[in-house]
Amino acid sequence: MSLFQLILAAIIQGITEFLPISSSGHLILLPSLTGMDDQGLAIDVAVHVGTLGAVILYFWSDVKQAVAGVPRALTGRIDTPQARLAMCLIIATIPTVIGGTILFNTGLFQSVRSMAVIGWTMLGFGLLLYWMDQKGPQTKKADDWGLRDAIIMGLWQALALIPGTSRSGITITGARQLGYNRQDGARIAMLMSIPTILASGVLLSAEVIREADAQLAKDGAIAAAFAFLSALLALTLMMRLLRSVSFTPYVIYRVILGAILLVIAYT
């Protein structure tokens, strides 16, 4: 893989991972629309590791609280804010882990990696985000996040296994439907990405290790670094913009891209 394609894939992943516009959809479309070779599973894992580092750094104070609460959460004690946060993150990840394991082991992942599927999910889930963002109340804050809402948002997140859905977009949709304000809904969605990315990395790591060599490791390190930088920039800008801007600009982008992809796919 050329250095240009490597950096391009990393930047696309970094920018789109936390914006509600689907990183996996864009990575699948990159070779389809440019004629480049598919970047491969190893690079996909590497850029996800880069974005994982970015979200951990940005939400470091929340991450420390969640990690501190893991021992109590694993023993069923959620009598502290830290333990409750840890337990909520664990519960919210379970539906995606189960669904991802089924899709991966049955080979169904490949059957949904098409331009038509991405076009429909871009369009449909984009409009759903707009509806929930405009109609949903803004009465809840991140401190209100409990086990019931974690289960519901976890089920929403599992839909992101369909390419083009957007993990951040669909969890933010779920958060707005539950009544969380835009900033705190996005904050919860970003925190939910941490165990989800870790789980997907573990699931895919065995296959990547079998294929690994020195050059692939070097390419992966470069991709991870660029993904980290671009993800940190995109995450910072989005969280700041949410103080004054709704999710409508992202919805417009999704609708336009989805419509274009559907035209290409069916013509």
SVG drawing of the C-alpha trace seen along z (x, -y; Angstrom):
<svg xmlns="http://www.w3.org/2000/svg" viewBox="-40 -29 50 48">
<polyline fill="none" stroke="black" stroke-width="0.4" points="0.0,0.0 1.3,-3.4 2.1,-6.0 -0.6,-8.3 -3.3,-5.7 -2.2,-4.8 -2.4,-8.4 -5.6,-9.0 -7.3,-6.0 -6.0,-7.1 -7.3,-10.7 -10.7,-9.5 -11.0,-7.1 -9.9,-9.7 -12.3,-12.4 -15.3,-10.2 -15.0,-7.9 -16.5,-10.4 -18.6,-12.5 -22.0,-11.0 -21.3,-10.1 -19.9,-6.5 -16.2,-5.8 -16.7,-2.2 -18.8,-3.3 -16.2,-5.7 -13.4,-3.2 -15.4,-0.7 -16.2,-3.3 -12.5,-4.5 -11.4,-1.6 -14.8,-1.5 -14.8,-5.1 -11.1,-5.6 -10.1,-2.4 -7.4,-1.9 -6.8,1.5 -8.7,2.3 -6.6,1.2 -7.1,4.5 -8.1,5.7 -4.8,4.9 -4.9,1.2 -8.6,1.0 -7.6,2.3 -4.6,-0.1 -6.6,-3.2 -9.2,-2.2 -6.4,-1.9 -5.4,-5.5 -8.9,-6.8 -9.2,-4.9 -6.1,-6.7 -7.7,-10.1 -11.0,-9.5 -9.2,-8.2 -7.0,-11.3 -10.0,-13.7 -12.2,-12.1 -9.3,-11.2 -11.1,-12.3 -14.2,-10.2 -11.9,-7.2 -10.1,-7.4 -13.4,-7.3 -14.7,-4.3 -11.4,-2.3 -11.5,-3.1 -15.1,-1.7 -14.4,1.6 -13.5,3.7 -16.7,2.8 -18.8,3.1 -17.4,6.6 -18.6,7.7 -22.1,6.3 -21.6,3.3 -22.7,0.1 -22.9,-2.1 -20.5,-4.8 -20.6,-7.0 -17.4,-5.4 -18.8,-1.9 -22.1,-2.9 -20.3,-4.4 -18.1,-1.3 -21.2,1.0 -23.1,-1.1 -20.3,-1.0 -20.0,2.8 -23.7,3.3 -23.9,1.0 -21.2,2.9 -22.7,6.4 -25.2,6.2 -22.5,5.0 -20.1,7.8 -22.8,10.5 -23.9,9.1 -20.4,8.6 -19.3,12.1 -22.3,13.6 -21.7,11.5 -17.9,12.2 -18.2,15.9 -20.9,16.4 -19.3,14.3 -22.2,12.0 -20.0,8.9 -19.0,9.2 -22.6,9.5 -23.6,6.0 -20.4,4.2 -22.0,2.8 -22.6,-0.6 -26.3,-0.2 -26.5,0.8 -24.2,-2.2 -26.4,-4.5 -29.6,-3.4 -28.1,-3.5 -26.5,-6.9 -29.8,-8.3 -32.2,-6.5 -30.3,-6.8 -29.3,-10.4 -32.9,-11.4 -33.6,-9.5 -30.9,-11.5 -32.5,-14.7 -35.9,-13.7 -34.7,-12.7 -32.4,-15.7 -35.3,-18.1 -38.0,-16.4 -36.2,-14.9 -36.2,-16.8 -33.0,-18.0 -33.8,-17.2 -31.1,-14.7 -27.4,-15.1 -24.5,-12.6 -24.8,-12.1 -28.3,-10.8 -27.0,-7.8 -28.2,-4.6 -28.5,-0.9 -31.8,-1.2 -30.5,-3.9 -27.3,-1.9 -29.2,1.1 -31.3,-1.0 -28.3,-2.8 -26.4,0.4 -29.1,1.8 -29.0,-1.3 -25.2,-1.0 -25.5,2.6 -27.2,1.2 -23.9,-0.3 -22.7,3.2 -24.5,2.4 -22.0,0.3 -23.0,-3.3 -25.0,-3.5 -22.3,-5.3 -21.6,-4.1 -21.5,-7.6 -24.5,-8.8 -26.8,-6.0 -25.8,-6.2 -26.3,-9.9 -29.7,-9.3 -30.5,-7.0 -29.3,-9.5 -31.4,-12.3 -34.5,-9.9 -33.9,-9.3 -33.8,-13.1 -30.1,-13.7 -28.9,-17.2 -26.6,-17.3 -23.3,-17.7 -23.9,-15.1 -25.5,-12.7 -22.4,-13.0 -20.1,-12.6 -21.9,-9.3 -21.7,-8.1 -17.9,-8.8 -17.3,-7.0 -19.3,-4.0 -16.9,-3.8 -13.9,-2.9 -15.0,0.6 -16.6,1.2 -13.4,0.4 -11.4,2.5 -13.8,5.5 -13.6,5.2 -9.8,5.0 -9.6,8.2 -12.0,10.0 -10.0,9.1 -6.5,9.2 -5.9,12.9 -6.4,12.8 -4.3,9.7 -1.4,11.3 -1.4,14.2 -0.9,11.9 1.6,9.5 5.1,8.8 7.6,6.0 6.3,3.9 2.7,4.3 3.6,3.3 5.3,0.2 2.3,-0.7 0.0,-0.1 2.0,-2.4 1.9,-5.2 -1.8,-4.8 -2.5,-4.7 -0.6,-7.9 -2.4,-9.9 -5.7,-8.5 -5.0,-9.6 -4.2,-13.2 -7.1,-13.6 -9.6,-12.0 -8.4,-14.3 -8.9,-17.3 -12.4,-16.2 -13.5,-15.3 -12.4,-18.6 -14.2,-20.6 -17.4,-18.6 -17.7,-18.9 -17.1,-22.6 -19.6,-23.2 -22.3,-21.3 -22.5,-24.2 -24.2,-26.3 -24.8,-24.0 -27.2,-21.1 -26.5,-17.8 -28.2,-19.2 -25.0,-19.9 -24.0,-16.2 -27.5,-15.1 -27.3,-17.2 -24.0,-15.6 -25.4,-12.1 -28.4,-12.7 -26.5,-14.1 -23.8,-11.3 -26.5,-8.6 -28.5,-9.9 -25.3,-10.0 -24.4,-6.4 -27.8,-5.1 -27.8,-6.6 -24.4,-5.1 -25.4,-1.7 -28.6,-1.4 -27.4,-2.8"/>
</svg>
